[in-house]
Amino acid sequence: MKIIFINILFFSLILNAQLNSPNFDKARNSINEGNFKRHLNYLGNDLFEGRGTGTIGGNLSAKYLALEYDRIGLQPIGRENTFYQYVPIHGSRPLSGSKLEVHSKSIISLELNKDYVLNKVGDQTFIPNPIDVVFAGYGIIAPEYDYNDYYDFDVEGKIVAVLEGEPFSENENYFNGVFPTIYSSSDSKERIALSRGARGIILIPNLFEEPNFSWEKVKQLFSFEKLSLAYSVTSQLSLILNPINCDIIFSATDYSYDDILQMHKENRIQSFPLNIKMNFKGEFKRRDFLAPNIIGMIKGTDKKLADSYLIISAHYDHLGIGSSINQDSIYNGVFDNAAGVSALLEIAEAFTKLTVKPKRSIIFMLLTGEEMGLLGSKYYVDHPIVPLYKTIANINIDGVASFDEFNSVVGFGTEYSTLENFLINSASQENLNVTDVPSIFMKSESFRMSDQITFASVGIPSILVMDGIDYKNLTKEEGLEKFIYFSDNIYHTPFDDLTQQLNYDAAVQHIKLLFRLSYNIADSIEEPEWNSGSPFINARLRTIAEKK
C-alpha cells in the first residue's frame, strides 16, 4: 500500500508540473456544448443512414470527418498524404435458401432466422454430408481452473453443441467468481472447438442465466450483413439455436433441454454424444469493398519523445439500416458512437489551441467496422502507420456521459497497467474520484467489447473511461435504472437517435476529463507500462524485440 501511495504521489508531482503549460486552461475551456452538439446532430442525422460500414452513409460520414480533421489543422498521415487508411472488407449476407437439416429418427429442416441464426458466414460453413453432433458442456478448456469439457472426448470432424456461459462460482479464484471470464464468450468457445478439430459449433442459449432472453432481439441483431477483413481466414459453421428448438438436438438422448439447464444450475454439466447428424448448405450474397479509417496527428514538441505516440480512438461506424422497429429502420447510433466521435473531434481541436503542444505526438484515429468485429482497429494493428512499440498508450472513446453530471469515473482496463495512475491524477485535477467498475458493467466485459482490446492485444496499454454511478443530481439507483433502460431498450436499436434526452453538461464534463488525461499522458516523460502479470505484457515485449 505504501509503495502504491508513493507511486501515485510521484505521478501527481509530475503531472501537476506539466499543467503549467501555457494556455492549457484556455484550450480546455474551449470544449463546449455547441461544437459537440453540432457534430452529434450531423453524424446522428438520418442523412447518414446509421453510418453502416461500406454504405453510402458510412462513406459520407468518413468524408465529413476528414474535412473536419482538415479544418481543425491535423496532419494527415494516411494513404498518399490524406487522412484515409483504406481497410479491405468482405461482406456476406445469408439468404433464405440456406438449408440446415437435423438427421435423427427423421430428417428435420430448420429455417434460417426462425429456428436459428448464423453467427459466422462463408464458404467454410458448407457441410454437404451429414456429420455427427455432440454436446460438449460449456465448450471450455481452462487449465488454470483444472476444467476441461473436452477431457477424453473426441470431437474431431464433428459439430459441437455447447451451452452459453460457464460454470457458476462464487469463489473469485474459480472462474472469477460471479463475474464472467473470457471463456464465456462465443469467440472463445469457437476457437476451442476448432482447435479440437470440430467442423462447427452450435451455441445453445442459457435461459437460466438470461431469463429475459428474446429471440426477436437475436434475429434483429443478426439481420445485418456480416463483415470480415478481406484477408482473414474464412469461418467454420457457427450458429445460435432458437431455444424452442433445442429439444430437437437432445431428442436421441436421455436428456432434454430443461435437463441441461438444471445441470447448469446444479453445477454438474457433462459432455456426451447426441446421436444425431447435421448438414448445412448456405446461400450467401457477397461483396468486397474498401472502408476508411480516418487518421490525423499532432506532432510532439520534444526532439526525442516526439517519436512516440498516444492514440486517441473512437469508432465512427454503426449498424446502418436494419430490421424495422415501430416503422423505423435507421440505426442512427447517436450514443454509440456519434457521441464518442464528436468528443474526439472536440479533444483534437482543443489540442490545436495549445500554444505549446505536448512532448509526445498524438494520433487521432476514427475507426471503421467496430460493430462488425473491431475490423478497423484490427486492420490498423496489422498495418500500423507508426510502429506499435513506439505507441505508448491508447485512450478509446465509446460513448460519453449522457445521464447527469458525475462525481466519479471508472476506468476499464486500469487493473492491467499504470494508466490507472494517470487516470487517478487526471480525475483529481477535475475534482473527480476514480471508483471500481460496478458489477453491472463488469458483466458485459466492457474492456473486451470495443477497440481498446485490439490495441491491448498487441501490447499497447489501453483504457476506456466512463462516468461512474455517483451522480450530482441522480441517486445511484436512478442512474442504474437509466443505464438498464438504455441497455434493454435503446442500445443497438433505431431509438438510439437524436430524440434522446442527453445531458450536454455531463458530456462536456466527460470530454474535458479525457482532454486532461490525454494531455497528461502525451506530455509525460514517463510511459504507461503494463503491470506485472498482465495478460498483455508479453505482446509488448514481443513488439519491442521485433521493433514492430
Disulfide bonds with the S-S distance in Angstrom:
none
